[in-house]
């Protein structure tokens, strides 16, 4: 009973964690942009879902159909208008990474400042699918289960798209070597912009799913960015399969420790696993050797 | 750092012309640093900042603070401490040394008030700690005679909760088992430490006693463990985000103990309006007010009108009362003589929205510590010596699941 509870709750939490990190692994692994404002985009998605639910009675799952395309366009605009100059002047991957870290660090404060002025520091949330469901004799929360199932569907769908389609192959090529990708007539800047936008859309989708079962605040984005960062680096930047596995490992580990040992050790166990993985495989579980 | 200066100008020009000749003081600078961002912003933006705004509005409407025969307008300086003790202390130093404020208001929360207490003490500013509940209150008040602890001590909180549970147990509504969780922060640690002996002395057995980190987002394991513990009573010494998280998770997992208690945030209006909706009745929590008191009713009405949001049912009226005490002390002294103002607060008796307050060794001895949502309002239950205390109701009605 307790074992079933731990495994199911762990997979649910892990699925949600993987969803939080999916967008970042695309943005960092393919577009080479370490987006520190990632959590703010996620929180914006949560607020959009809240607004649709509270003032238009639109369920968050239907809300995804509105929020995801909007987030895609908004993030594409951020890339084209604000990040392209950095991409164009960067002489190396390393320079692009450090420039975008500084830029998105600033963007974080701009987005948070606008949010604070507009919505204030209050806690937001709404009750959605707040009921118990029985899965194989274990009681779980319907809203979190739904979020995790949608997250896993999106994750697996994305994995298939990247491994089985031509565009997916091109994206993976850019992730491996952008210079060589140009040689085979891949439009790297355009593809990078689209992948960055897709990453932002995934972040917003994660925000929508999280808002179904958790409260959120304007300033809460940083915690999501940190979590995503740990998962992306653990899984290997740009590797979707690695991101899914890393998310599930952290979710299961946190739930196991919280139930059997001490909830205060959840953060410690996250970073212990993180350290062990990095010591054994510095480029992540499925990362390429450097 | 964000610096917002708002000069309250209505009536100021007229007052300036009069007071300019009579007094050297032509305006009173009031400053504060508070968490406008970071994890403390939720509590600060519900309990503290609106009361400051309401107080400034009231002073403005009266034409200023009364110093002797004249009304002196105020200027307000606000900083964001970003929920960081270091930023808070830096901002407080700046308010004193650079902005040269006449009066400094307190930040939100137990830890923040303890952190900035030394700065208030160093410069002799009266420190109205309206949102700090700590067993260190008497010790701090002895060390910093300028500090005033308006929410009492954690032991008062533990005793009030025990009083409510003892009543319910005596009436046969709950068994003697309690499942307790607490946030791993000064507040949760103090309350759980104070509750262990209090509950044991009253014959309760703690069948679950766990703490969790402040960043926890998944509460399923705590709730499932409590569900399996056999206790009729669930007690959480929680902060607002986890109060909401634990309550939402309890509903979503169908966990229905006879007595369900959560701490900070339970007495917020948004607990009813945003989080629990029609599930709110029966929930026990920290704090309380006498909702039938016409003074509270009038205060709540003005709070809503001026700030656009209702007050909470615990520290909001106490926060406003602390400002009334400060104002009455200043006006009794008749000038910005901080030493005399501190002495007046120590010894005086004050009429406030939270009743008549006379501090005992700088600590407010009469504070609501346990309440319950009944018919859509959060009523004070204990200490039952407080005027207007209601009787606890159990078992809590079963949660209605949200589709």
Interface residues (C-beta under 8 A of the other chain):
Chain A: X2 X5 X6 X9 X12 X13 X112 X116 X120 X121 X122 X123 X124 X125 X126 X127 X128 X129 X130 X131 X132 X139 X140 X141 X142 X143 X144 X213 X214 X215 X217 X218 X219 X223 X254 X255 X258 X259 X262 X263 X264 X266 X267
Chain B: X35 X36 X37 X38 X39 X41 X42 X44 X45 X46 X184 X210 X211 X212 X213 X215 X216 X217 X218 X220 X221 X222 X224 X225 X228 X240 X241 X244 X245 X248 X249 X251 X252 X253 X254 X265 X270 X274 X275 X276 X277 X401 X402 X403
